[in-house]
Amino acid sequence: MPDSTQKVTGGCMCGAVRYVAPKPDSVIYCHCRDCRRHTGAPLVSFVGYAAREIEWSGDARQIYKSSANIGRGFCGKCGTPLSWEEAGEEPGGGEIELYTGTTDNPDDHVPTFHIWHDERIKWLETVDNLPRYHRWAHDGSKPYLHGPAGGDLD
């Protein structure tokens, strides 16, 4: 992991949208259906921030409103999915999760837990001993599992 003085940089495939951020608040795997549909990937990894911590440059990212309080950011030129964004009550408030694969150094951002594990594709399981949550991890819930799911991988 980078030290707290290092910046996280990244952007889209064509380079039109770029960002700079501090060390992330969290690094997670998400297995939810919506994230899978947004990326076309069987699971995703995010680096998480308060929205006000991200500095965007270049072209403005486009936002698809996927539900009442959630937007999905992407590049309007090349289509690269960039973010999951939860609106806050104040301008600049809320939370942004940036797709780890869009960072310039994805090896620096190792996930520490799984969310929405119940929605995972049953034939795919990562081999790690990280905590797995039914849904969110930040709502006070406890993980239901540490390590891969067992018998339902058939």
N, C-alpha and C positions, 0 to 999 in steps of 0.2 A: 504494500500500500504506500502511496506517496505520503510524505509528511504534510503537516497542516499548512505549510507555507506554499506548497505547490498548487498550481491552478490546473483544473481539468479543462481541456479544450476538445472541441469536436465540431462536427457538422455533417452536412449531407454528402452524398456521393459526388455531386458536381461541384461542390464548394460554394454554391450561391448563398447558403445559410450556414453561419458559424455561431459558436457559443463559447463562452469562458465562464467557469464556475469555480467555487472553492472546493475543498475536499468534501465529498458527499456526506449527507446525514445518514444514508443507508445505501446498501447494495443488496438487491434482492432478485430472486427468481419469481416470475409470475406465470401461473398456468391458466389464467382465466380465458374464457372463450373470446372475449372482446379483444384482448391483446393478441391472441393468436390470429384472429381475423384481420386486425390492423396490419400485422407484419407478414402474415403467411407462414410464420414459423410455428413449430410445435410447442415452444415455450419461449419466454423472453427473459432478459435480465435488464434491470434498471439501476441507475444511480439516482438517488433522491435528494431533493432540495426544497427549501422554501422558494416560492416563485421569485421573490425579490432578489435572490442571490444569483440569478442567471443574467449574464450580459449577452444579448444577441447582437449580431452584426451581419452585414450583407443584406440580402433580400429578406423581407418579412416572411416568417413561416406562415403557412396556411393552417387554419384550424377547422377540423371537422367536428361538429358537436355530436358526440356519440350518445350522450344521454343528458338529462337535465342540468347536471353540474359538472360534466366531464367533457373536455375537448381533447382531440388527438391532433398533434402538430405534425406537419410534413412539409417538405420542400415543394413549392409550386412548379419548379422546373423539372427536377428529376424524379419526384415522387417519394424520396426517401422518408420513411416514418422516423420522426425525431422524438416525440414526447407523448406522455399521458399527462393531462393537466386538470387539476381540480380547482375550480374557481373558489376564491376566498370571498369573505364578506366585504373586504376593502380592496380598492385597486392595488394591484401588485401583491395581494395576499394570496393565499392558497398554496398548493403544493404542485411541483413539477417532478415527474420521473422521466429522465432521459434514457433512451435505449443505450445500453452499454456498448453495443456494436457501433454506435456513432461517435464514440469517444476516440481521440487520436491514439490513446494507449489503453485499450480494453484489458490488457493483462494486469493493469494496476488495480482493477476493480473486481475483487473476488466476492461473490454473493455470500451472505451470512444466514439466510433463511429463505424458505419457500412460502408464497401466499397463494390462495385459491387452489390449493393442492387437490381439493375434491373435484375440480373441473379439469384436471390434467387428462391428457390423452393416455389411455390405460396402457398402451404398448410402449410408452416412453417413460423411463424413470432415470433420474440422475443417480449416480453411485457416490453418495456423500452421506455424512452423518448430521447434516444440518436439520434444524427444526422445521417441521412442516405444519402449516396452519390451514384449517378448513377454509378460512376466508382471509380477513385482514389480520395482521400481527399487532397493529397499533391500537386495537380497541380493547386491550386488557385481557384478551383471550389467551389461553395457554396452548402451546403446540400439542397436537394430538399424536405426533409421531416424530421420532428422530431417525433419520436414515430412510432408505428406500422402502416403498410399500412392498408387501410380500406377494401373496397368492393371487392378486388380481392382475398380474402382468401377462396373463395368457393371451 
